Amino acid sequence: ALGREDEARVHATRLFQRARQLDCMGEALGCRALALHAAKLADFGRAQRYLARAEAAATARGSAHERAVNRLTQAQIQLDRGQRDGVHALLDEAATGFERMRMRWHFERAKRLMERV
């Protein structure tokens, strides 16, 4: 979404409007996308707020998949930022969840990120 700020704002507004109406499908995914975008802009405080919202959405839905992808996204942001503290634990938690859910593609992605730690 870099370079398409106006379009990103419209989509984010719609996402949060749906969430307020208790239509939580896609909320965690949207918040992760916004977190990644904020991190690319080096706005790590905003990235953390979006990740916290993604986590709240995952918890509200009771979604182990969303929680695992949240961990993966958090680890990716920290690695891209050059912070390694806690990344292995995040990736281990994500990989364990993906393995339990038999989500091979996500599991492999977590393992590839572990190679960067």
N, C-alpha and C positions, 0 to 999 in steps of 0.2 A: 504494500500500500504506500510505500515511499513515493512521494510525488503525486499521490492521489488523495491528499488530505481531506478535501471536501467530500469525496465519495466515502472515505473511511468514516468520517463523522456521521454521515447519514445512516450508514449501516450500524454504527455503534448506538446511535439514538434509537433506531428501531429495535435493536437487541434489548436495550434496557427498558424500553416501553413494553415489550412482550414479557420480560421478566417481571415487571411490576404487575402485570395482569396474570401472573402465575403460569405463564407459558415458558417453562424453564428449558425446553429443548433447545439446545444450541448455545445456552448461556455460557457454560464452561468453555466450550470451544471458542466462542467469540471473545471471551475474556482472555484466553490464552493468546489468541491472535493479537489482541490489543497489547498484551504484555510484551510479546515479541517485538512488536512495532515500537513500543516505548523504549525497549532495551536497545534497539538499533539506533534510536535517537539519543542514547545515553541518558535517558530519563528513568533511572533505575528505581526511584521512589514510586513513580507511577506504575512501572512494571510490577513491582511488589504488590501494589494495591489491586491491580487487575488479577494477579495470581491469587490473592486472598479471596477475591470475589469468585474466581473460578473454583476455588476450594469450597467455598460456602455453597455454591451451586451443586457441586458434586456430592457434598454431604447431604444437602436437602433432598437430592434424588436418590441417595443411597447407592451411588454409582462407583463401584470399584474401578471400572475402566477409566472414568473421568479422573478419579484420584490418582491413578497410576500415570496417566498422561500429564496431569499437573506436575507430578514429581519429575517426570522426564523434561518437561518444559523449564521448570525451575533449574534443573541441572544444566540444561543447555545454555540458559541465560548466564548462569554463574561461570560456566566454562568460557563462554564468549567474552565475559568480562575479566577473565584471568583469575577468578577466585576458585580455588580447588577445595577449600574447607567445606566439608559436609556433602560434597558432590557424590562421592562414592556411596554414601548411605542413601541419598536420594535415588541414585541409579539402581542400587541393589533392591530397594523397596519397589521401584517401578518394574524392574525385570522380574522379580518374584511374583508380583501381581499379574504381569502379562503371561508368565509361564503357567500360573495357576488357571488363568482364563483361556489358555491355549491360543494366545494372540501372537503368533510366531513373528510377524512382520515388526510389531512393536517391540517384542522381546529382542530381536536382532538389532533394532535401532538403539535400544538401551545398551546392549553389549558393545556396539560400535562407539558410543559415547564414552563408555568405561575405558576404552583404549586411549582416550585423550587425557585421562586423569593421571 
